[in-house]
């Protein structure tokens, strides 16, 4: 359960960071090619929760992802 909690927390932090990096706008953000396992898992969790879209080399927040940050 601890790993799931850490993945969820990491996903939320990633969504928040992407929100501020894109000024809360629906923009694609290119990911570094050498992501660590924790970050890859955070992307997967965010996509599964509907907070983020993943094109493989870049990600973008969904409306739900932006709302997660704005309504916190």
N, C-alpha and C positions, 0 to 999 in steps of 0.2 A: 504494500500500500504506500510505503514511503516513496518509492520510485514514481508511482502514479502522481502523487502529490507534487513531487519535484518537477515532473514533466508538465503538469498543469500550471504550476507557478512560473516555470520558464516560458511556457507558451504565452501567458498573460504579459510577462515582462517583454517578450519579443514583440507582441502586438502593440504594446505601449511605445516601445522604441521606434517601431515602424511608423506609428501614428505621428510622432514628433518629427521623425526624419522626413516625412512627406507632407508636413504641415496639415495633417488630417485630410488630405486630398486623395482621391482614388488614383494613385500612381503606382506603376510597377517599379520595384526596387531590385537591382541586380545583386544576387548573393555571391559572396566569395566562393571560389571553387573548393576551398579546403575547410569546409564547415566541420566542427567537431560533432561527435555523436549526440551530445546533449542538445545542441542547436538543431540538428536534424530532427531529433525527437520533438523538440518544441514546435518546429514547423509542421510536423505531422499532426500533432495534437491540435494546433491552431486551425489547420485545414479540416480536421475531423469535426471540430466544434463549429465550423462555418465562419470563423473569424478571418480567414485568409485564403487566398487562391495561390496555387503554386504551379508555375510553368516549367519547373525543373531548374532553370538558371535564374529565375526571378520570382518575386512574390508581390502580392498586392493585398491590402486589406479589403474586406467586404464591408457592406454597410453595418453588419452585425459587429465586426471587429472595431470599426470606428465608434459605434455606439457603446461598446464595452468600455472604451477609454473615456468617452465624453460623459457617460452616466455613472461613472465611478465616484 
